[in-house]
Amino acid sequence: MKRIYVVGTADTKGEELAYLADAIATTGATVARVDVGTRGAVVPVDVEAREVASWHPDGTSAVLVTNDRGTAVTAMGIAFARFIASRHDVAGVVGIGGGGGTSIVTAGMRTLALGVPKLMVSTLASGDTAPYVDVSDIVMMPSITDMAGLNRISRVVLHNAAQAVAGMAARAARIDEGKPSIGLTMFGVTTPCVTAIAETLRDDYDCMVFHATGTGGRTMEKLADSGLLAGVIDITTTEVCDMHFGGVLPATPDRFGAIARTRLPYVGSVGALDMVNFWAPSTIPEKYSSRLFYEHNPNVTLMRTTSEECRRIGEWIGEKLSQCEGPVRFLTPERGVSALDIEGGAFWDPEADAALFQAIERTIRPTATRRVERLPLHINDPAFAEAAVRAFREVLG
């Protein structure tokens, strides 16, 4: 039987935790009350903090035997993430918390597959929620008042949270229904290419396009790790530039990691590897003051990558793709990698592009299923999109 997990620190938020759980139960949903506090619970719970703490890699003592609150909160977050990921009866998760509780509960929520209802009632929900939500589908609900005992406001907020999570759990749609899904990466400067690919494949696939803004690539790879993609057409790998050279839309070092772990059919390219992204000109590091820039808009400034930077980028990508044992095709467009990198364009630099292509070809380890292909085309040429579609159909077998 599926259950809605109601999670909070039952030592400091016990009254609120009990009220929320009871409100969910009145909807007919089955509830599991989980304590993630580091002191004794003040209300009855179904899963005690000690049980959750036992899931820490270093055991219960790493969580509960410490006088440092920060250490305990971090450790409990690790333990709860492992605990909730091990459950096979999760209909949804709702958490309550201030700073510590929000950190603990959302650490676990982020391990769950997309589509599983996740609602966090938090005192931090009206601020910067990025560290808590990351690339997951967590819904953050402001608690309005602090959680220091029930009051006329908190009762309304918790009642609404109960109705919301119960409704989501009762009507949770399957994210893997219908046509098989594929992930595609796009930037403004690769839009013609990716749009053409998606239009060609849309009759056969649910084409999910991700904006290559750092979170976009990570979200796509989370879907891959969750088993929700049938393949990837990764035309726009620009996030790697920002990761290496201090841009504001970076990948993480795990970029391409999901492709290696899942062995998904993969077609990639060098889209927008000619640029590093910064905000307004005043935000650009002084060390780059003499570089070539392009004002994309008043808030976004692009910096052209040099030949040496392109070499480093190419080697890094080649090494990462060499770890992918599934079918891989990597296409390099010799006449430019973005709308700006075209003959007569602001970032046209054949020498830098050549350094990029050569580094990828020199570094990637070719096999019968892993190949790099050069094409005498611009990345936004319709013929390049057609080549990418052919390559994708080929890697799918």
N, C-alpha and C positions, 0 to 999 in steps of 0.2 A: 504494500500500500504506500502510495506517495504521501509525503508529509511536507508541510511548510515549516522550515527551520526558523525559529524566532531567536535571535542571537543578541546578547548584550552582556554587560558586566553586572551580574546579579548581586554583586556586593555593594555597588554604588547606584545602580539603576534598576534595582529589583522591583520596585513598585511599578515603574513604567513597563518593564519587561512582562510582568504578570498581566497588567491591563491589556497590553497589545496582544499577548497570546490568547487571552480570554475573548477579546473582540474578534480575533480570527476564528476561533473555535465556534462562535455563534453563527458563522456562515456555513457551518457544516464541514469545513476543512479539518484535516487531521494535523495536529501541531506537535512539534518537538521543541521544547524550551532548552536552549543551550547557554550555559554560563561560560564566559571567557574572561571573567574577573580573576584577579590574582589573590583575593582574600575570600573568605567564606561567603556563600550565597545567603541572602536574607529572605529568599522566597524559594518554594519548591521548584526544582528543575528536572528535566528528563536526562540531560547530559551534563555531568558535573565538570567543573573546570579542570579537575585532576585528570579526567578521562581525555579531555581535549589536549591538555599539556603532554600527555603520554605520547602524542604523535610527533613531538619535537624530535629531530634526529639525535639529539643528545639526551633525551629522556625528560621525565617530569621535572627533575631538579633544575634543569636549565631554564625552566619557566617560573617555577613557584618558589625556589629557594634562592631568592635574591632580594636585597633591600633597595635596589636601584629600580625605580619605576620605569624609566626609559628602557632599560634592558629587559625588564619583564614584559612590557608591552610589545617590543620587537619580537621577543621569543614566542609570546603567545600568538602573534600574527602568523609566524612560521608554522606553529603547531596547528592553528585553526585551518590554515590553508591546506595542509596535508589531511586533516581530519575530514573537512567537507568534500574534498576531491575524492575521498574514498567511499563516500555514501552513494548508494544506488537508488535511493528512495526520495530524492530531492524534487519536490514539486515547485519549490521556490524558496528564496531566502529573504528575510527581512531583518534588518539590524537597527539597533538604536545606539547612540553614543555621542560623546563629546570628542575631544581630540584623540584620546587613547582608544576608545571603543571604535571609533570610525576607522582608525588605522588597522585595528585587528580584524574587524568584520570584513572590510573591503579587500583586505589581503586574501581572504578566502573566496570572496565573491569573484575576484578576478581569475581564479583558477577554473571556474565553471564555464561550460560551453555557452556560446552566444545563444540566446533564445530562452535560457532558463531564467525565470523572473527573479530580479535582484533589486531590492528597494532598501535604501539606507536613509533612515531618519536621523539627521545629524545637525548639531549646532554649527557645523562648518559648511553646510550646503549652499550658503549664499556667497561664499568666497571662491578661491581658486580650487576647484575640485579635481583638476588634472591629476595630481598625485594619487588620488583615490580611485578615480574612474579609469584612467589610462585609456586603453583601447577596448575596454569591455563595454557592456550595455547596462551598467549599473545606473539606476535612477536615484538621484539624490533629492530628498525632501527636507526642506528646512524645518527644524523643530520649533522655530520662533522663540520660545523661551528656553532657558537652560533646563536640563533634566535633573532637577533637584527636588523631586516630589511632584505629584500630579496637581494640576490646576485646571481652570476652565478652558484655557487655551490648549494645553498639552493633551487633554482628553480628546478634544476635537481633532487635533493633528494625528494622534495615534489611532483614533477611530477611522479616519480617512485612510491612513496607511494600511490598516487591517483590511478595509474594503478593497483597496487598490491591489494589494498583493494576492488576496483571495480571488479577486476577479481575474488577474493575470494568470494565476496558477490554474484556475478552472478552464480558462479559454486559451491556454498556451498553444500557439500554432507551431507545427513542425517546420523547422527551418530548412529541412532537407527534402521537402516535397516538390514534385514537379520535375521540370527538366534539370539535368545535371548543371551545376554551377561552375563557372570559371572566373578567376580573378584577373583583372587587367589593371595596369598602373598608367596614370596619365598626368600630364602637366599641361598648362596652357600652350606651351611651345611644342607639344607632341599631340595636341588634340586631333588634328586631321587624320593622323595615322590610327590612333586608337579608336576614334569614332568609326572609321571605315572598317576596322577589324570587327568591332562589336556588331555593326550593322550586318556584316556578312554572316556572322555566327549566331545571331540572335534567334533564328528559327530553331536551332538545335540545342542552344545552351542559354542558361540564365546568366547573362553577362553582367558581372558586378565590377564596376570601374571604381578604382580608388585613387584619390588625389595624392600625389607623391609629396606629401608635406611632412614626412617623418612618421606621424601617426597613421597615415594611409598605408604605407608599406607594412608597418607592424600589424595593423588590423587585418590586412590580406593574409599575412602569414599566420595570424592567430586562427583565422578560418581554415587555413590549410592544416594546421596542427589539430584542429577540432574535427577533421575528417569531412568538412563541408564543401570542399572543392574537388572537382574532377581534373583540374589542370590549371596552369597559370601562364598568362602571356604578359610578361614583365618588360614591357617596352621601355618604361621610364624609370631608370635606376639612379636618378639624380640625387636621392637622399644620401648616397655614399659620399658624394662630394662634400656635403655639409658636415657629415660625420668626421671626415678627415681634416677639414680645413676651417672649422669653427663656425659654420653656417648655422642658421636658426631653424632649419627644417631637417634635422639629421636622422639618419637611420641609427640603429644600435649595432654593436658588433655581431649580433645574431642575424643580421640581414642575410637572406638565403638559407638560414638554418632550417626553417620549416621545409624547404624544398629537399634538403639533404635527409631530414628525418623521415619524411613521408614518401620520398621517391616519386612525387607527382610528376606527370608529364609537364615539361617546362620549355617555354620559348622566351628568350630574353633579348634585350638589346641595350644600347648605350644612350637612350633618350635623355637629353638635357644633362649629360655629363660634361657639358661645356660651361657649367655655371655653378657658383656657390651663392646661396641666398642670404641676404642681410635685410634688416628693416630699413628705416630711413637712413640717409647718408651719415647722419651724426652717430649712428650706432656701429659703423664699420671700424674694426680695429685699426689703430694707427699704422701697424706694420704693413697694411695693404694700401696705404695712401697713394702709391704710385701706380696702381693697377688699372686695368681697363674695366669700366663699370657701365651698366645700362640701367636706367631708371624704368623699372617695370610699371610702377605707379608711385605716388608720393610716399607710400609706406613700405615698398619693397624695392630693394636695389640688388642687381645681379652682378657678380664678378666673374669675368672670364677665367677659366682654369688655364694654367700654363702647360707647356709640354711636360715639364717635370712632374707637375701635379697629376696630369693625365697618365703618366707612366705609373705613378704610385696607385692611382685609382684602378687602372687596368690590371696591375699585378694582384691587387687585393681581390678584385672580382674573380680573376682567373683562379686564384687559390681556393676561394669559397666554392666556385662552381665545380672544381675538381673533386670536391667532397660529395657531390651529388651523384648517386649511383643510379637514379632513375633516368629516363630519356631526356636529354638536354640538347637544344639547338640555340645557339647564340648568334644573332645576326648583326653585322656591323655595316652601316650605310656609309659608303665612302664619300658621299657628297654632302655630308653634314648631319649633325645629330640633334638639331633643334631648329625651330623657326628662325632663330637669330644666327645660327651657324649654317649659313647658306651663302653662296658666292654673292658678294656685295652687301651681305648682312653685317650687323654690328659685331658679331662674334665669329666671323669667318676666319678660320685658322687651320689650314690643311696640315701644317706641321704638328700642331698639338693633337689633332685628330689622329694623325698617323702614329704618334707616340702612344696614344690610347689603344688603337687597334693592335699595334705590334706587341704591346705589353700583355694584352689579353691572349693573343695567339701564342706568345712565348710561354705564358704561365699555365694556361689551362692544359690539363692532361687529356688528350683526345682518346676516345675509345670508340667502339662500334656504335654506341648509343649517345655519345657526348661529342658534339662537333661545333666548331665555329665556322660560319659562312660569311664571306664578304660579298656585298652587293654594290654594284656601281650606281647607287641610287641615293637620293636624299631620304631622310627618315619619314618625311611627310609626303613623299611621292606615292600615289595610289598603288604603283607596282610594288613598293616595299610592303604595304599593308597586305597585298595579295600574297607576297612571299611568306609573310608571317603566318597567314592563315594556312597556307600549304604546309609549312613546317609544323604547325600545331596539329593538323590532321595526321601528319606523318608520325609525330611522337605519340599520338593516341593509338596508333596501330590500326 
